[in-house]
Amino acid sequence: MRLLVPLLLSCACAAADPWDRLAEAARLPAAEARAALEKVVLENPGFHAARFNLGTLLLDGDPAKAAEHLELATAAAAPALVADAWHNLALARFKQGRLADALQAAERAATLDPAAARLRDELRRVVLARQDEARRKAEEEARKLHLDPQPLPPARVGEAYAARLPIAGGRPPATATLAGASKLPDGLSLGSDGAFAGTPRTPGSTSLTVELKDAAGATATGTVELRVLPAPAITTAQLPEAVSGQPYQVQLEAVGLDTPQRWSASRLPPGLTLSDEGQISGTPTVDTGTVTFNAQVTDGKRRADRLFELSSAPFAAAERQLPASTAGAPYRHRSTVRGPAQDYRWSAAPGAPLALAADGTLSGTPAQAGPATVAATIAAADGRSRQVELHLPVNPRPLIQAGELKLTQGAPVDQALPLEGGTAPFAWSVAAGALPAGVRLDPDGHLRGAAKDPGKSTVTLAVSDRWQAATRAEVTLEVEPAQEQPPQAGDSKDQQQDGQDQQKDQKDQKDQKDQKDQKDQKDQKQGKQAQQSKDGKDGKDGKDGKDGKDEAKSQAGKEGKEQGQQQAGADGAKEGKSDAEQAAVLNQTAADRWLDQLPKEDRGVLRYQLLDGGDKKAKKDGKTW
């Protein structure tokens, strides 16, 4: 690969001076030169000339890395080096596809060196051509028959719904039909004109695939999401008991209403209030027993009501719904009391499914799955007592449902093993056998990783739940070989491009050889001048190296900038299009390949014509063509 800037030559002997090492790197092949320059930069991070040369060397092979070094080189003290660094940074950003950043860098270069205005103007034309092409494509797509990506207004259970599919483009009128397995929510219908009608009866969200056809026969397929909101309702089913003298707080919930919402209640026990946001709070002042009241919520358009019963007592069980247990597994949980600070003693009624200790600890082994009720009595030290019911859910024992699982070689997997019953949390493990190489079983019951080799294996998996109810199961995992991708339609083009690239590489190698011969003669002359300058002046400017090398470095920057401008012009030609090409929507890739095969003296002329701003006339062999 040929650098866009010639490296500064110095004496041929090895030396610790970074300028001498910079010169030595010029004599090396590209790969060795890169390693040498990287070492110089590593040992001398502030050596901007080395940063510039390394970034320029990496332009073709690694533009992202090149941009890093060139951006650091813009902090140099020498104005010529700074201008060249901005110039080549613009090329690096262009090769990365970052057109806006490339243009910004070129503008900075042009402010420092008017000669860089050519690159800036080329990039401006490319950016404008890209923007115009994107605009035309967007307009062309908008004219085609399609569904706009705007959401449908939500429907609501029990309310008549009237909306229309967002059909756009094409030649009206367009007809719409549901495609595939799409099914409308119960109670709604879709007309051929795309209009919904009816009254939905069930809430939920449905994805609809719709086929469109316009008057010209054009067709399109689109997907829309239709949400059906529930009817207004208060969803809080039961209120916890209130205890006189104890703080009380509970939040009421509702669905099917817009925000903001406003709550109200007809009558609450003394000391309690209901806020506009639906929170009952306060401290009951007296034991009122059970009070029935009506709660109401509205959003200004709709409303919902519900009757509640709120009991107020001197003390109460802190929880009436106990944590779930597992059938056949030992269970233990202690209940507490809300009320004045005093001793409370618990006792269970005869026939209770589990034993209840005086301190409220419920223990034992539930015999079968299903809901269980424990009738208990709480006796306070002040002589008062009350009966309560504790509700205990009993889950069935855990059971692993997986018998055989299929994986694909090399494909990422994150699969939860199917499990029924038990009480969370669960802990999974491999009890016997080994999983396929590359796959692991995490404690949360997920198989993760990627199988390395095809084949079949059988392992024994184990899982235990919160109450140590455990089970095992043999699972067969079959890893199927990775499917080879069929040849793509573009493969032949890629092969053709490879042949064209080889021809281009052979031509570039010849050009490089001719230029190298000329450069070697020039470098020998510059090396002598640089050595004389170094021997005569050994003062330092404090930032970028030795003063005796500034003139040669500036000349290097100038030549690198000129070659960089030629490279930018060639790349810019690949990016722009003429009005005729735009009107014909010429395939840009084909145009790029055609230009790459032309002689360099022809590319510059055609580039200006393709970018709509050139002032050159195309000539070949001295004649206009």
C-alpha positions in Angstrom: 0.0 0.0 0.0 1.3 3.5 -0.9 1.3 6.2 1.8 -0.5 9.4 1.0 2.5 11.3 2.4 6.2 10.4 1.9 8.0 9.8 5.2 10.9 12.0 6.1 14.2 10.4 5.4 17.3 10.7 7.6 20.5 8.7 8.1 20.3 5.0 7.4 21.8 4.0 10.8 19.6 3.0 13.7 19.2 5.8 16.3 17.0 6.6 19.3 16.0 9.9 17.7 12.3 9.6 16.8 12.8 11.5 13.5 15.5 9.1 12.5 13.3 6.1 13.4 10.5 7.8 11.3 12.9 7.9 8.4 13.8 4.3 8.8 10.2 3.2 8.6 10.0 4.7 5.1 12.3 2.0 3.8 10.2 -0.9 5.1 7.2 -2.7 3.5 3.8 -1.5 4.6 3.2 -4.2 7.3 6.7 -3.6 8.9 6.4 0.1 8.5 3.1 0.0 10.4 4.7 -2.0 13.3 7.7 0.4 13.4 5.4 3.5 13.5 3.2 2.0 16.1 6.3 1.4 18.3 7.4 5.0 17.8 3.9 6.3 18.7 3.8 4.1 21.8 7.1 5.4 23.1 6.4 9.0 22.0 2.6 9.6 22.3 3.1 13.3 21.6 5.1 12.9 18.4 2.5 14.3 16.0 4.4 13.6 12.8 4.5 9.9 13.6 0.8 10.0 14.3 0.2 11.6 11.0 2.3 9.1 9.0 0.8 6.1 10.8 -2.8 7.4 10.3 -2.1 8.0 6.6 -0.6 4.5 6.2 -3.8 3.0 7.7 -6.2 5.0 5.5 -7.0 2.1 3.1 -6.8 -0.8 5.4 -8.2 0.5 8.7 -9.9 3.9 8.3 -11.3 3.9 11.9 -7.8 3.4 13.4 -6.4 5.9 10.9 -8.9 8.5 12.1 -7.8 8.1 15.7 -4.2 8.9 14.9 -5.0 11.7 12.4 -7.3 13.3 14.9 -4.5 13.4 17.5 -2.1 14.8 14.8 -4.4 17.9 14.5 -3.0 19.1 17.8 0.5 19.6 16.3 2.2 23.0 16.5 3.2 23.2 12.8 0.3 24.8 10.8 1.2 22.8 7.6 1.0 19.5 9.5 -2.3 20.4 11.2 -3.8 21.3 7.8 -2.6 18.0 6.3 -3.9 16.1 9.3 -7.4 17.6 8.9 -7.3 16.9 5.2 -6.4 13.2 5.6 -8.8 12.9 8.6 -11.6 13.9 6.2 -10.6 11.1 3.9 -10.6 8.6 6.8 -14.1 9.7 7.9 -15.3 9.5 4.3 -14.1 5.9 4.1 -15.9 5.1 7.4 -19.1 6.4 5.8 -19.3 9.4 8.2 -20.0 12.0 5.6 -20.9 14.8 8.0 -17.7 14.4 10.0 -15.7 14.1 6.8 -17.1 17.4 5.6 -16.5 19.1 8.9 -12.8 17.9 8.8 -12.4 19.1 5.2 -13.8 22.6 6.2 -11.2 22.8 9.0 -8.5 21.9 6.5 -9.7 24.5 4.1 -9.6 27.3 6.7 -5.9 26.5 7.3 -4.9 25.8 3.6 -7.0 27.2 0.7 -5.8 24.3 -1.4 -8.0 22.0 0.6 -11.1 23.8 -0.6 -11.2 21.3 -3.5 -11.7 18.4 -1.2 -14.2 20.3 0.8 -16.2 21.1 -2.3 -16.1 17.5 -3.5 -17.4 16.3 -0.2 -20.2 18.9 -0.2 -21.3 17.6 -3.6 -21.2 14.1 -2.3 -23.3 15.0 0.8 -25.8 16.9 -1.3 -26.1 14.0 -3.8 -26.6 11.5 -0.9 -29.3 13.7 0.6 -31.0 14.2 -2.7 -31.0 10.5 -3.4 -32.4 9.7 0.1 -35.1 12.3 -0.4 -36.1 10.8 -3.8 -36.1 7.3 -2.4 -38.4 8.4 0.5 -40.7 10.2 -1.9 -40.8 7.1 -4.2 -41.6 4.8 -1.3 -44.3 7.2 -0.1 -46.0 7.0 -3.5 -46.2 3.2 -3.3 -49.2 1.5 -1.8 -48.5 0.9 1.9 -49.7 1.1 5.5 -48.4 4.1 7.4 -46.7 3.1 10.6 -49.1 5.2 12.7 -51.0 3.4 15.5 -54.7 2.8 15.4 -56.7 4.5 18.1 -57.5 2.1 20.9 -61.0 0.5 21.2 -62.8 -0.1 24.4 -65.0 -3.0 25.6 -68.7 -2.1 25.4 -68.2 1.0 23.3 -68.8 1.4 19.5 -65.6 1.6 17.6 -65.0 3.5 14.4 -61.6 3.8 12.8 -59.9 3.3 9.5 -56.7 1.5 8.4 -53.9 4.1 7.6 -53.7 3.3 3.9 -51.4 5.5 1.9 -50.0 5.8 -1.6 -51.1 3.8 -4.6 -54.0 4.7 -6.9 -57.2 4.9 -4.9 -59.5 3.3 -4.1 -57.7 0.6 -2.3 -59.2 -2.6 -0.9 -58.1 -4.3 2.4 -58.5 -7.9 3.5 -57.1 -9.8 6.5 -54.2 -12.1 5.6 -53.1 -15.5 7.0 -54.3 -16.3 10.5 -55.1 -12.8 11.5 -58.4 -12.6 13.5 -60.3 -9.5 14.6 -61.2 -9.0 18.2 -64.6 -10.4 19.1 -67.4 -8.0 18.1 -65.4 -6.0 15.4 -65.4 -6.3 11.6 -63.2 -4.8 8.9 -64.7 -3.5 5.6 -63.0 -3.8 2.2 -62.4 0.0 2.4 -60.3 -0.5 5.5 -63.0 0.8 8.0 -63.4 -0.9 11.4 -66.9 -1.2 12.9 -68.6 -2.9 15.8 -68.4 -3.0 19.6 -65.6 -5.1 21.1 -66.5 -7.6 23.8 -63.1 -8.7 25.2 -60.0 -6.7 26.1 -56.5 -7.4 24.7 -54.0 -6.5 22.0 -54.2 -8.1 18.5 -51.6 -8.0 15.6 -53.4 -7.9 12.3 -51.7 -8.6 8.9 -53.5 -6.8 6.1 -53.3 -7.3 2.3 -53.9 -4.2 0.2 -54.7 -3.8 -3.5 -55.2 -0.5 -5.3 -57.1 0.5 -8.5 -53.9 -0.1 -10.6 -53.5 -3.6 -9.3 -50.6 -2.9 -7.1 -50.4 -4.9 -3.9 -48.9 -4.5 -0.5 -48.9 -6.2 2.9 -48.7 -4.4 6.3 -49.2 -5.1 10.0 -51.1 -3.0 12.5 -51.7 -3.4 16.2 -55.2 -3.0 17.6 -55.6 -2.6 21.3 -59.0 -3.1 23.1 -59.0 -1.5 26.5 -61.2 -3.1 29.3 -64.4 -1.5 30.4 -64.1 0.9 33.3 -63.9 -1.1 36.6 -62.4 -0.9 40.1 -60.1 -4.0 40.3 -59.3 -3.9 44.1 -61.4 -6.9 45.4 -60.9 -6.8 49.2 -59.6 -4.4 51.8 -57.3 -5.4 54.7 -58.7 -5.0 58.2 -58.1 -1.7 60.0 -57.0 -1.6 63.6 -58.0 1.2 65.9 -55.1 3.4 66.9 -52.8 1.9 64.1 -51.9 3.6 60.9 -53.7 2.3 57.9 -53.0 2.7 54.2 -54.2 0.9 51.0 -54.2 2.0 47.3 -57.4 1.3 45.2 -56.8 0.3 41.6 -58.9 0.7 38.5 -58.7 -0.1 34.7 -60.4 1.2 31.6 -60.0 4.9 32.4 -57.8 7.6 31.1 -55.6 9.8 33.3 -55.9 11.8 35.4 -58.5 10.0 37.6 -60.5 11.3 40.5 -61.7 9.1 43.4 -64.4 9.6 46.0 -66.2 7.6 48.6 -69.6 7.9 50.3 -68.6 6.9 53.9 -65.5 5.7 55.7 -64.8 4.7 59.3 -63.8 7.7 61.5 -60.2 8.6 61.0 -59.8 7.4 57.5 -60.0 9.4 54.2 -59.8 8.6 50.5 -57.6 10.9 48.4 -58.3 12.0 44.8 -55.6 9.5 43.7 -57.4 6.6 45.3 -55.5 6.0 48.5 -57.3 5.2 51.8 -55.1 6.3 54.7 -55.3 7.5 58.3 -55.7 6.0 61.7 -59.1 4.6 62.8 -60.2 6.2 66.1 -62.9 3.7 67.1 -63.8 0.0 66.6 -66.7 0.3 64.2 -66.9 -3.3 63.2 -67.7 -3.8 59.5 -68.6 -0.7 57.5 -69.9 -0.8 53.9 -69.1 2.1 51.6 -69.2 2.9 47.9 -66.0 4.0 46.1 -66.2 5.8 42.7 -63.6 6.8 40.2 -63.9 8.9 37.0 -61.7 10.4 34.3 -64.3 13.0 33.3 -65.9 10.9 30.6 -66.3 7.5 32.2 -66.8 6.2 35.7 -66.7 3.0 37.8 -68.2 2.1 41.2 -67.7 -0.6 43.7 -69.0 -1.5 47.2 -66.4 -2.3 49.8 -66.6 -3.7 53.3 -64.0 -2.4 55.7 -63.7 -4.0 59.1 -62.2 -2.1 62.1 -61.1 -4.1 65.1 -58.9 -3.7 68.2 -56.3 -6.1 66.6 -56.0 -8.3 63.6 -53.8 -10.8 61.8 -51.0 -9.0 59.9 -51.8 -11.2 56.9 -54.7 -13.5 56.0 -53.1 -14.8 52.8 -50.0 -16.8 53.7 -47.0 -17.6 51.5 -47.6 -20.6 49.2 -46.5 -24.1 50.2 -45.7 -27.3 48.3 -47.6 -30.5 48.7 -45.5 -33.2 50.5 -42.8 -30.7 51.6 -42.3 -29.4 55.2 -43.7 -25.9 55.6 -43.0 -23.3 58.3 -44.2 -19.7 58.6 -44.9 -17.4 61.5 -47.8 -15.0 61.5 -47.9 -11.7 63.4 -50.6 -9.4 64.8 -51.4 -5.8 64.2 -52.6 -4.1 67.3 -51.5 -2.5 70.6 -48.2 -3.8 72.0 -49.1 -6.8 74.2 -48.8 -10.5 74.2 -51.0 -12.4 71.7 -51.5 -16.2 71.7 -52.6 -18.2 68.7 -54.6 -21.4 68.6 -56.1 -23.5 65.8 -59.5 -25.0 65.6 -59.7 -28.8 65.7 -59.1 -30.5 62.3 -56.6 -27.8 61.1 -54.4 -29.1 58.2 -51.2 -27.9 59.9 -50.1 -27.3 63.5 -50.4 -23.7 64.9 -48.1 -22.8 67.8 -49.0 -20.2 70.4 -46.5 -17.7 68.8 -48.3 -17.9 65.5 -45.9 -20.4 63.8 -47.7 -22.6 61.3 -45.8 -25.8 60.5 -46.3 -29.2 59.0 -46.5 -31.0 55.6 -49.5 -30.3 53.4 -50.9 -33.5 52.1 -52.3 -32.4 48.8 -52.3 -29.5 46.5 -55.1 -26.9 46.5 -56.3 -24.1 48.8 -56.2 -24.7 52.5 -57.9 -22.7 55.3 -56.7 -22.6 58.9 -59.4 -21.4 61.4 -57.5 -19.7 64.3 -58.2 -17.7 67.4 -56.1 -14.8 68.6 -56.2 -14.1 72.3 -54.8 -10.8 73.6 -53.3 -10.2 77.1 -56.0 -7.7 77.9 -58.6 -10.5 77.7 -60.1 -9.8 74.3 -60.0 -12.4 71.5 -61.2 -12.9 68.0 -61.4 -15.6 65.3 -59.6 -15.3 62.0 -59.1 -17.4 58.9 -55.7 -17.9 57.4 -55.6 -18.9 53.7 -52.7 -21.2 52.6 -52.2 -22.0 48.9 -50.7 -25.4 48.4 -48.9 -25.9 45.1 -48.3 -29.4 43.5 -44.8 -30.8 43.6 -42.5 -29.6 40.8 -42.3 -31.7 37.6 -39.8 -31.2 34.8 -41.7 -31.3 31.5 -38.8 -31.5 29.1 -38.2 -35.0 27.5 -36.2 -34.1 24.4 -34.7 -30.8 23.3 -33.3 -29.9 19.9 -30.4 -27.4 19.5 -28.5 -26.3 16.4 -24.7 -26.4 16.2 -23.2 -23.0 16.7 -26.6 -21.3 17.2 -26.9 -19.2 20.4 -29.4 -20.7 22.9 -31.2 -19.1 25.9 -34.0 -21.5 26.6 -36.0 -21.9 29.8 -36.6 -25.6 30.7 -40.4 -26.3 31.2 -41.4 -26.8 34.7 -44.8 -27.3 36.4 -45.7 -27.0 40.0 -43.5 -26.2 42.9 -43.0 -22.9 44.8 -40.5 -20.3 43.6 -37.6 -19.7 43.8 -36.1 -22.8 42.1 -32.6 -24.2 41.9 -31.5 -26.2 38.9 -28.5 -28.5 38.5 -27.2 -31.4 36.4 -27.4 -34.6 38.5 -25.8 -37.0 36.0 -24.3 -37.0 32.6 -22.9 -34.0 30.7 -24.4 -31.3 28.6 -23.2 -30.7 25.0 -19.9 -28.9 24.8 -20.5 -25.1 24.9 -23.9 -25.4 26.6 -24.5 -24.8 30.4 -27.4 -25.0 32.8 -27.8 -21.9 35.0 -29.5 -22.2 38.4 -32.5 -20.3 37.1 -33.3 -23.2 34.8 -32.1 -21.7 31.5 -29.9 -23.5 29.0 -27.4 -20.9 27.6 -24.4 -20.9 25.3 -23.9 -22.4 21.9 -23.3 -26.1 21.1 -20.0 -26.8 19.5 -20.5 -30.3 18.0 -23.5 -32.1 16.6 -24.7 -35.2 18.3 -27.1 -36.6 21.0 -26.6 -36.8 24.7 -28.8 -37.7 27.7 -28.5 -36.0 31.1 -30.3 -36.1 34.3 -31.6 -32.7 35.5 -32.6 -31.9 39.1 -34.6 -29.0 40.5 -35.7 -28.1 44.0 -38.1 -25.4 45.1 -38.4 -23.0 48.1 -39.5 -25.8 50.4 -36.9 -28.3 49.1 -39.4 -30.2 47.1 -37.2 -31.9 44.5 -37.5 -33.9 41.3 -35.3 -35.3 38.6 -35.8 -36.1 35.0 -33.8 -37.5 32.1 -33.6 -35.1 29.2 -32.2 -35.9 25.7 -30.5 -33.1 23.9 -29.9 -33.4 20.2 -27.6 -31.0 18.5 -28.3 -30.8 14.8 -25.5 -29.9 12.4 -25.4 -26.3 11.2 -27.2 -25.7 7.9 -24.9 -24.5 5.1 -26.2 -21.3 3.6 -27.3 -21.7 -0.1 -25.4 -19.6 -2.6 -26.8 -16.1 -2.9 -27.8 -14.5 -6.1 -25.0 -12.0 -5.8 -22.2 -14.5 -5.7 -21.5 -14.4 -9.4 -21.2 -10.6 -9.2 -18.8 -10.9 -6.3 -16.6 -13.3 -8.3 -16.8 -10.9 -11.3 -15.8 -8.1 -9.0 -12.9 -10.2 -7.6 -11.6 -10.5 -11.2 -12.0 -6.7 -11.7 -10.2 -6.1 -8.4 -7.3 -8.3 -9.5 -6.9 -6.3 -12.7 -7.1 -3.0 -10.8 -4.5 -4.3 -8.3 -2.1 -5.2 -11.1 -2.5 -1.8 -12.6 -2.0 -0.1 -9.2 1.1 -2.2 -8.6 2.6 -1.0 -11.9 1.7 2.6 -11.0 3.3 2.2 -7.5 6.5 0.8 -9.0 6.8 3.8 -11.4 6.1 6.2 -8.6 8.5 4.4 -6.2 11.3 4.8 -8.7 10.7 8.5 -8.9 10.2 8.8 -5.1 13.5 7.0 -4.4 15.4 9.5 -6.4 13.6 12.4 -4.7 14.0 10.8 -1.2 17.8 10.6 -1.7 17.9 14.3 -2.5 15.6 15.1 0.5 17.7 12.9 2.8 20.8 14.8 2.0 19.1 18.1 2.6 17.6 16.9 5.8 21.0 15.6 7.1 22.6 18.9 6.3 19.8 20.7 8.1 20.1 18.4 11.1 23.9 18.9 11.3 23.6 22.7 11.0 20.6 23.2 13.4 19.9 21.2 16.5 17.5 23.5 18.3 14.0 22.2 19.1 10.7 24.0 18.7 9.4 22.4 21.8 6.6 20.3 20.3 7.0 18.7 16.9 10.6 17.8 16.7 13.7 19.4 15.3 13.6 22.8 13.5 16.0 21.6 10.9 13.2 19.2 9.7 10.3 21.6 9.5 10.9 22.5 5.8 11.0 18.8 4.8 8.0 18.0 7.0 6.0 20.8 5.4 6.9 19.5 2.0 5.8 16.0 3.1 2.5 17.4 4.3 2.0 19.3 1.0 2.7 16.2 -1.2 0.5 14.0 1.1 -2.3 16.6 0.9 -2.1 16.6 -2.9 -2.2 12.9 -3.1 -5.0 12.8 -0.5 -7.0 15.2 -2.7 -6.6 12.9 -5.6 -7.8 10.0 -3.5 -10.8 12.1 -2.2 -11.6 13.0 -5.8 -11.7 9.4 -6.8 -13.8 8.4 -3.8 -16.1 11.4 -4.4 -16.7 10.2 -7.9 -18.0 7.0 -6.5 -20.5 8.8 -4.3 -22.1 11.3 -6.6 -24.6 11.0 -9.5 -25.6 13.2 -12.4 -29.2 14.3 -13.0 -29.5 11.8 -15.8 -28.3 9.0 -13.6 -30.6 10.0 -10.8 -33.6 10.1 -13.2 -32.7 6.6 -14.5 -32.0 5.4 -10.9 -28.7 3.9 -12.2 -27.3 1.2 -9.9 -24.5 3.0 -8.0 -22.5 -0.2 -7.5 -22.2 -0.8 -11.2 -21.1 2.8 -11.8 -18.4 2.5 -9.1 -17.0 -0.6 -10.7 -17.0 1.0 -14.1 -15.1 4.1 -12.9 -12.6 2.0 -11.0 -11.5 0.4 -14.3 -10.9 3.7 -16.1 -7.5 5.2 -16.4 -6.8 7.8 -13.7 -6.6 10.6 -16.2 -10.2 9.9 -17.2 -11.6 9.5 -13.7 -10.9 13.1 -12.8 -12.9 14.4 -15.7 -15.8 12.1 -15.2 -15.9 12.8 -11.5 -16.7 16.4 -12.1 -19.4 15.6 -14.6 -21.0 13.0 -12.2 -21.0 15.5 -9.3 -22.8 18.2 -11.3 -20.3 20.9 -10.7 -17.3 20.3 -12.9 -15.8 22.8 -15.3 -13.8 20.3 -17.3 -14.6 18.8 -20.7 -14.1 15.1 -21.1 -11.3 14.3 -23.5 -9.6 11.2 -24.6 -6.5 11.0 -26.9 -6.8 14.8 -27.3 -10.4 14.6 -28.5 -13.6 15.5 -26.7 -15.6 12.3 -25.8 
